[in-house]
Amino acid sequence: MSTAVNTVMLKDVVFCPVSFQDLSFEVLDPKDYEAVRGAAECLAESFAGVEIDGVHISEPMTTACKLSANDMFEYVYAYLSEVSNQNLCYVARNIHTGKVMGALACENFNPDDELPVFEGNLAPMNIILNYLAELDARFVETIENKTFNKIQNEEYVHAFMGAARLKDKKRFVVIKLFERLILDAYSKGYKGIIGEATNPRCIKMVSEYCGFHQVYDIYGEPILGDYSQHPVFKSIPREIATECRIMYRPLNFELVT
């Protein structure tokens, strides 16, 4: 690939403006049990909810489905154990203690994958995953119609979950992890990165710092799900979030807009 293409596709990577002297940013080693567990704990805590200055911050879909931190840990740990060998998951670790302070869980995007079916305390995950899968299907349809090519496995990266444990500058830890993902995915030849942004803070972060943009389907409509139209997610307060929006980061010219 030419240098010109490289410059055009990566020029909008806003390299993280914050430096972290005490953190290392690295690919998650699937054989490092403590790192995998630490990443699962970090993501589970953040998605189930944490208290910051007296305010409860959580992922809105997780809260609507009443998934606890223990439930989320069970799910995320199994997920990381399965996908981390693809070398698309990243962690930020304290260089002195080795503790995981941030994590970004990603995988190869395979449109032919079948969704797992969960039972018991994890049954609500079926609601979330089916909701996201419907949006992903619209994304696949859009790409295939715009490019006239069927999406194959290992052409796109699915950025699934990201979080950090720091009290301050949490989002910049995640931005730094995205920076690693974008550069690595480009060097490996991926065409782009897809993610489901479930709240305005996430949309703002990946748009401003990571070069993601919303995608319009074949009818010219943004690919999103309106929480108010869903039997479970309609419980999400509108001041917290109103929609889940597909965000896309191109890595070549095949689908830039």
Secondary structure, DSSP 8 states (H G I E B T S, - for coil): --HHHHHHHHTT----SS--TTEEEEE--TT-HHHHHHHHHHHHHHHH-EEETTEEE--HHHHHTT--HHHHHHHHHHHHHHHGGGS--EEEEETTT--EEEEEEEEEE-TT-------GGGTHHHHHHHHHHHHHHHHHHHHHHHHSS---TTSEEEEEEEEE--SSSHHHHHHHHHHHHHHHHHHTT--EEEEEE-SHHHHHHHHHHH--EE-B-TTS-B-EEEGGGSTTGGGS-TTT-SEEEEEEEESSGGG--
